[in-house]
């Protein structure tokens, strides 16, 4: 996992994005924020579990279904199972040490 800081690669309104094997963060402040980094590390684990490409396909399809159901970009994003798991556990810096395989399914 490599952490890159670049404000040009992050969509407006977001602090970071995970694209295995990279975590791309908006600024140095985000890099020092252990919660933001942990959130992105959770996504890296999810990506590895689904062998990367299927993760992005699943993520996109889940977002599309939620967007057309909820008709709200932010609500759709926040209700993606991968995001629910990451947001709910981002403050637990030991989460990845005890997380079970494919745990995101519990948030689906």
C-alpha positions in Angstrom: 0.0 0.0 0.0 1.4 3.4 -1.1 0.0 6.7 0.1 0.0 9.6 -2.4 -1.0 13.1 -1.7 -2.5 15.0 -4.6 -5.4 17.4 -4.5 -5.9 17.0 -8.3 -6.8 13.3 -8.1 -9.5 13.6 -5.5 -13.1 14.5 -6.4 -14.4 17.6 -4.7 -15.9 16.9 -1.3 -13.8 13.8 -0.6 -10.6 13.4 1.5 -9.3 10.3 -0.2 -9.7 7.4 -2.5 -8.3 3.9 -2.6 -7.2 2.3 -5.8 -5.2 -0.7 -4.9 -2.3 -0.5 -4.2 -2.6 3.2 -3.7 -4.3 5.4 -1.2 -4.6 8.9 -2.7 -5.3 11.7 -0.2 -6.3 15.3 -0.8 -3.6 16.9 1.4 -1.0 16.3 4.1 -3.5 17.0 6.8 -5.5 14.0 5.6 -2.3 11.9 5.6 -1.8 12.7 9.2 -5.5 11.9 10.0 -5.4 8.3 11.2 -9.2 8.0 10.8 -9.1 8.9 7.1 -6.2 6.6 6.5 -7.9 3.8 8.3 -11.1 4.3 6.3 -9.0 4.0 3.1 -7.2 0.9 4.4 -10.5 -0.8 5.0 -11.3 -0.2 1.3 -7.9 -1.7 0.3 -8.8 -4.8 2.3 -12.2 -5.0 0.6 -10.5 -4.6 -2.8 -8.1 -7.4 -2.1 -10.9 -9.7 -0.9 -12.8 -9.2 -4.2 -9.6 -9.4 -6.3 -9.7 -5.7 -7.2 -11.7 -5.4 -10.4 -14.8 -7.2 -9.1 -14.8 -4.7 -6.2 -15.1 -1.8 -8.5 -17.8 -3.4 -10.6 -19.8 -4.3 -7.4 -19.2 -0.8 -6.0 -20.4 0.9 -9.2 -23.5 -1.3 -9.6 -24.5 -0.9 -6.0 -24.1 2.9 -6.3 -26.2 3.0 -9.4 -29.0 1.0 -7.8 -28.9 3.1 -4.7 -28.8 6.4 -6.7 -31.9 5.5 -8.7 -33.6 4.3 -5.6 -32.7 7.2 -3.3 -32.4 9.9 -6.0 -29.6 11.5 -3.9 -25.9 11.2 -4.7 -24.6 11.5 -1.1 -27.2 9.1 0.3 -26.4 6.6 -2.4 -22.7 6.9 -1.7 -23.1 6.6 2.1 -25.3 3.5 1.7 -22.9 1.4 -0.4 -22.1 -1.6 1.7 -18.3 -1.0 1.4 -18.8 2.6 2.6 -21.0 1.6 5.4 -18.4 -0.8 6.8 -15.6 1.7 6.3 -17.5 4.6 8.0 -18.8 2.6 10.8 -15.3 1.2 11.7 -12.9 4.0 10.6 -12.4 5.2 14.2 -11.4 1.7 15.4 -7.7 1.6 14.5 -7.5 -2.1 15.4 -10.5 -3.0 13.2 -8.5 -4.6 10.4 -6.6 -6.9 12.9 -9.9 -8.6 13.9 -12.1 -8.1 10.8 -13.5 -11.2 9.3 -13.2 -12.1 5.6 -15.9 -10.4 3.4 -17.3 -8.6 6.5 -18.8 -5.9 4.2 -21.6 -8.4 3.4 -22.9 -7.7 6.9 -23.6 -4.1 5.7 -25.4 -5.1 2.5 
